Amino acid sequence: MALDWRSWLLLALFALPWDSWGGEADPVTSVMWDYYHARLLDGAPFVFDQRVKLQAPPFAEDARQVPIQVDASAFAGQVERILAWAELNPIPQIFDFAPGERVLLRLAIRIRIEQATPLRAAVLTRDGLWHVGSTQIDAAGGGCTAPSVVRAQAGWEEHLGEVLGRRFVLADASRLRLQIAHPMDNGLVGGIPEFYLNQAELRDASGKILARLELFPAVSENPTLSLDLKDEGETELWLRDNNGNEFKAAL
């Protein structure tokens, strides 16, 4: 049966890429976007969206310790997951964050950068659409393959899993800023296998999970982490590494 012009128009519309449905053009130059769209977002509908604020320094002065911050506050009450990755890193994934209702949609962390790369933060809303924030970072390189600073320190094993933290009162939140003693070995340095924190949960005083966080070896040694809560109630951080070691800290 022949198709009339209306049917051809409808087929043409559905053939458009998802970011063409009222979205923005890719704000960074990327040769890898299609690959990560398929691999990490399962080819799901997406838009490039400036409301996802991804902040990073324009140049990584220390490629082993690069601060980034993701702010998805514009989607309050709608978010299921937030993913972040560095497209040209040998191990690109940074975190997979599932915030609960008491946790604000802001997260800061330090990462490794191997070379200049686009950075992405993808926010999944309840309607099944990914909103992608982007930025570009320049670097001299080598942050992922540099020898471990932690392992060069005598007695580092005795402090494994120690959490140093402080709570700050903000205008709209209570901020937890933490540093966790762990080498976060990524397996790219000769003779040292992967050994890194891969799971974290923030819990309240009763044990209820407030947020879940999956971490990857792109996260820096002795990782620092900032989370914002809507209240000042007691919390506990539970951590687990890929060797099965578990750590807890009351905050």
Secondary structure as UniProt FT lines:
FT   HELIX           5..14
FT   HELIX           18..20
FT   TURN            21..22
FT   HELIX           33..39
FT   TURN            42..43
FT   STRAND          46..48
FT   TURN            50..51
FT   STRAND          53..55
FT   STRAND          59..60
FT   TURN            63..64
FT   STRAND          66..71
FT   HELIX           73..75
FT   TURN            76..78
FT   STRAND          79..86
FT   TURN            87..88
FT   STRAND          93..99
FT   TURN            101..102
FT   STRAND          103..111
FT   STRAND          117..125
FT   TURN            126..127
FT   STRAND          130..139
FT   TURN            143..145
FT   HELIX           150..152
FT   TURN            154..155
FT   HELIX           156..159
FT   TURN            160..161
FT   STRAND          163..169
FT   STRAND          174..180
FT   TURN            190..191
FT   STRAND          197..204
FT   TURN            205..206
FT   STRAND          209..215
FT   TURN            217..218
FT   STRAND          224..229
FT   STRAND          235..241
FT   TURN            242..243
FT   STRAND          246..250
//
